[in-house]
Amino acid sequence: MKLPTYQFVAQIGAAFAVVASLGLVAYELKQSRDLAVGELALSVYDAEADLYLTILDAEAYNRGIYKMESNGGELTWDERKNYWRVMMANQANTIAKFELWKLGLLSDAEWEWSVQQMKRNWTERPEDREIMYEGNLRNPEFLEMLDKLTTEWEAENDTAPE
């Protein structure tokens, strides 16, 4: 081969290397952005959960749980409100996990475990599902996922409204 042919091949190789390195830089930027969004979501939902748990009356919550598990009657307003606070903290945790899963920062197995845990809780205490909808559902994607899970859960447990 002549020198100009070698130069042409070298220029094509160099151009390919530049394009490949730009692709890797773009991928690294996306990963950095996803990590930053994930950290932001965690801090927001962690602060929300902390707020609910800071004002929690643990004694009233425990009385309410005892009543619920032993069929000991209706919950008082205080017991229900404190149960609701714990549920909202759990919801904030679940939404944070959903955000991380969406970004690829939480494994499918971990997310699926969370979904199965939520369904088990709904089976043991169906009011948990209703309380989930009372929360601050500002994320339309999470609300859509929650609707889908509710439909699946109702089909699995034959509890669909007639």
C-alpha positions in Angstrom: 0.0 0.0 0.0 1.0 3.5 -0.7 1.4 6.2 2.0 -1.9 8.0 1.2 -3.8 4.7 1.7 -2.2 4.2 5.1 -3.1 7.8 6.0 -6.7 7.3 5.0 -7.0 4.1 7.0 -5.4 5.8 10.0 -7.7 8.7 9.7 -10.8 6.4 9.6 -9.5 4.5 12.7 -8.9 7.8 14.5 -12.4 9.0 13.7 -13.9 5.8 14.9 -11.9 6.0 18.1 -13.1 9.6 18.7 -16.7 8.6 18.1 -16.4 5.6 20.4 -14.8 7.7 23.2 -17.6 10.3 22.8 -20.1 7.5 23.2 -18.4 6.3 26.4 -18.4 9.9 27.8 -22.1 10.2 27.0 -22.8 6.9 28.8 -20.7 8.0 31.8 -22.7 11.3 31.9 -25.9 9.4 31.9 -24.8 7.2 34.7 -23.7 10.2 36.7 -27.0 11.9 36.1 -28.9 8.8 37.1 -26.9 8.5 40.3 -27.6 12.2 41.1 -31.3 11.8 40.5 -31.3 8.6 42.6 -29.6 10.4 45.5 -32.0 13.3 45.2 -35.0 10.9 45.3 -33.6 9.1 48.3 -33.0 12.3 50.2 -36.5 13.7 49.4 -38.3 10.5 50.4 -36.1 9.9 53.4 -36.9 13.4 54.7 -40.6 12.6 54.1 -40.4 9.3 56.0 -38.4 11.0 58.8 -41.2 13.6 59.1 -43.9 11.0 59.6 -41.8 9.0 62.0 -40.6 12.0 64.1 -44.2 12.8 65.0 -45.1 9.2 65.6 -46.7 8.2 68.9 -45.2 4.7 69.1 -47.4 3.7 72.0 -50.6 4.5 70.0 -49.2 2.8 66.9 -48.4 -0.4 68.9 -51.9 -0.4 70.5 -53.4 -0.1 67.0 -51.3 -3.0 65.6 -52.2 -5.2 68.6 -55.9 -4.5 68.0 -55.5 -5.2 64.2 -53.7 -8.4 64.7 -56.0 -9.7 67.5 -59.2 -8.4 66.1 -59.6 -6.3 69.2 -62.0 -3.7 67.8 -62.0 -0.5 65.9 -58.9 1.7 66.1 -59.2 5.0 67.8 -58.4 8.2 65.8 -55.0 8.4 67.5 -54.2 4.7 66.7 -55.3 5.1 63.1 -53.4 8.3 62.6 -50.2 6.8 63.9 -50.7 3.7 61.8 -51.2 6.0 58.8 -47.9 7.8 59.6 -46.0 4.5 59.5 -47.7 3.6 56.3 -46.7 6.9 54.7 -43.1 6.4 55.8 -43.3 2.9 54.2 -44.8 4.5 51.1 -42.0 7.0 50.9 -39.5 4.1 51.1 -41.4 2.1 48.4 -41.5 5.2 46.1 -37.7 5.7 46.6 -37.1 2.1 45.7 -39.3 2.5 42.6 -37.3 5.6 41.5 -34.1 3.7 42.0 -35.4 0.7 40.1 -36.6 2.9 37.2 -33.1 4.3 36.9 -31.5 0.9 37.0 -29.9 1.5 40.4 -32.0 -1.2 42.2 -31.9 -4.7 40.9 -35.0 -6.3 39.5 -34.8 -9.0 42.2 -34.8 -6.3 45.0 -37.7 -4.5 43.4 -39.7 -7.7 42.9 -39.1 -8.6 46.5 -40.5 -5.2 47.5 -43.6 -5.7 45.3 -44.2 -9.2 46.8 -43.8 -7.8 50.3 -46.3 -5.1 49.5 -48.8 -7.7 48.2 -48.3 -9.8 51.3 -49.0 -6.8 53.5 -52.2 -6.1 51.6 -53.3 -9.7 52.0 -52.7 -9.6 55.8 -54.1 -6.1 56.2 -56.2 -5.0 53.2 -56.6 -1.5 54.7 -52.8 -1.0 53.9 -53.7 -0.9 50.2 -56.4 1.8 50.8 -54.0 3.8 52.9 -51.4 3.7 50.1 -53.8 5.7 48.0 -54.3 8.3 50.7 -50.6 9.3 50.6 -48.8 11.9 48.6 -48.8 10.2 45.3 -47.2 12.9 43.2 -45.4 10.5 40.9 -47.8 9.4 38.1 -45.6 6.5 37.1 -45.7 5.1 40.6 -49.5 5.6 40.8 -49.8 3.7 37.5 -47.6 0.9 38.9 -49.7 0.9 42.1 -52.9 0.6 40.0 -51.4 -2.3 38.1 -50.3 -4.1 41.3 -53.8 -3.5 42.8 -55.4 -5.2 39.8 -53.0 -8.1 40.0 -53.5 -8.4 43.8 -57.3 -8.3 43.4 -57.1 -11.1 40.7 -54.8 -13.2 42.9 -57.0 -12.8 46.0 -60.5 -12.7 44.4 -61.1 -9.3 46.0 -62.0 -7.2 42.9 -64.9 -4.9 43.5 -68.1 -6.1 41.9 
